[in-house]
């Protein structure tokens, strides 16, 4: 799972949410919903932009887990 932040270009609504990292093993309906989640504002229906969330508590925890994993992997080499 990864922490995401979606910001509406039209109304400015900001949504923090958690979703899966890849589409591997997902159905066509699940993939279509992910595209919708990434590109459409749930408040006004306007165009939205999604990126990784580094600001919410969930986003900060995700960053800590990623950094920890990277430190373990880099220690192997």
HELIX and SHEET records of a PDB file:
HELIX    1   1 UNK A   28  UNK A   39  1                                  12    
HELIX    2   2 UNK A   57  UNK A   75  1                                  19    
SHEET    1   A 3 UNK A  14  UNK A  19  0                                        
SHEET    2   A 3 UNK A   2  UNK A   8 -1                                        
SHEET    3   A 3 UNK A  48  UNK A  52 -1                                        
END                                                                             
